[in-house]
Amino acid sequence: MPFINSKVSVSMSKEKKDAVKAKLGQAISLVPGKSENWLMVGFEDSYDLYFQGNQDGPTAFVEVKVYGGASPDAFTKLTGEICNIYQEELGIPQNRIYVKYEAVENWGWNGSNF
């Protein structure tokens, strides 16, 4: 039950959103037990983000929420892949991307909790 939400300072076309979503769908498998089958993805583009006190370049804040949790190693691998995806697809330099992880104990779906 992962959810990846992105706030990016750049504008994203539907085609770009689809491309990033597809790559995130592949990348989530770096976290054991997670797959695109349960992945939800959200985008907030053209978002006002200041990094290091400025808006001098494209910037991204990516939140990854997972039911249960994962090892720091799995999250480190996913961070690397997320940074690659956002740099390749959106032109956001890796040094202007933050990735935040949250392990969620209680997760609801379809009228009940897991």
C-alpha positions in Angstrom: 0.0 0.0 0.0 2.6 2.6 -0.9 1.7 6.2 -1.8 4.1 8.5 -3.5 3.2 12.2 -3.6 5.4 14.7 -5.4 5.5 18.5 -5.1 7.6 19.8 -8.0 8.3 23.3 -9.1 8.1 22.5 -12.8 5.0 22.1 -14.9 4.1 18.5 -15.9 2.1 17.5 -19.0 -0.2 14.4 -18.8 2.5 12.5 -20.8 5.2 13.4 -18.3 3.0 12.4 -15.4 2.3 9.1 -17.0 6.0 8.5 -17.7 7.1 9.4 -14.1 4.2 7.3 -12.7 5.3 4.3 -14.8 8.9 4.6 -13.7 7.8 4.9 -10.0 5.7 1.8 -10.5 8.8 -0.1 -11.4 11.0 1.6 -8.7 8.6 0.7 -5.8 9.6 -3.0 -6.2 13.0 -2.0 -4.7 11.1 -2.1 -1.4 10.5 -5.8 -0.5 6.8 -6.7 -0.7 5.7 -3.6 -2.5 4.5 -3.4 -6.1 2.7 -1.2 -8.6 -0.4 -3.3 -8.0 -1.1 -1.3 -4.8 0.8 1.9 -5.6 -1.0 5.2 -5.5 0.8 8.2 -7.1 0.0 11.9 -6.8 1.5 15.0 -8.4 1.4 18.6 -7.4 3.2 20.4 -10.2 4.0 24.1 -10.7 4.4 24.2 -6.9 6.2 27.1 -5.2 9.3 25.5 -3.6 12.2 27.4 -2.1 15.4 25.4 -1.5 18.4 26.9 0.2 16.6 30.2 0.4 15.9 30.5 -3.3 14.0 29.3 -6.4 17.1 29.3 -8.6 16.3 25.9 -10.2 13.8 23.1 -10.5 13.1 21.5 -7.2 11.1 18.5 -5.9 9.8 17.2 -2.5 8.8 13.6 -2.8 6.9 11.8 0.0 6.8 8.0 0.2 4.4 6.4 2.6 4.4 2.7 3.0 2.2 0.3 5.1 4.4 -1.4 7.6 7.9 -0.3 6.8 11.1 -1.3 5.1 14.9 -1.4 5.8 17.0 1.7 5.5 18.9 -0.1 2.7 15.6 -0.5 0.7 14.8 3.2 1.2 18.3 4.2 0.2 18.0 2.3 -3.1 14.6 3.8 -3.7 15.9 7.3 -3.1 18.6 6.8 -5.7 16.0 5.6 -8.2 13.5 8.4 -7.5 16.3 11.0 -7.9 17.3 9.4 -11.2 13.7 9.4 -12.4 13.0 13.1 -11.5 16.3 14.2 -13.1 15.8 12.3 -16.3 12.1 13.0 -16.8 11.8 16.5 -15.3 15.3 17.9 -15.4 15.4 18.4 -11.6 19.0 18.1 -10.3 19.4 15.4 -7.7 20.8 17.9 -5.3 17.5 19.8 -5.4 15.4 16.8 -4.5 14.3 15.8 -1.0 12.7 12.4 -0.4 10.8 11.7 2.8 9.7 8.3 4.1 7.0 7.4 6.4 6.1 4.0 7.7 2.4 3.8 8.5 1.1 1.3 11.0 -2.7 1.8 10.3 -3.8 1.8 6.7 -7.4 1.7 5.5 -8.9 0.6 2.3 -12.3 -0.5 1.0 -14.1 0.2 4.3 -11.7 -1.4 6.7 -8.0 -1.4 7.9 -5.3 -3.9 7.0 
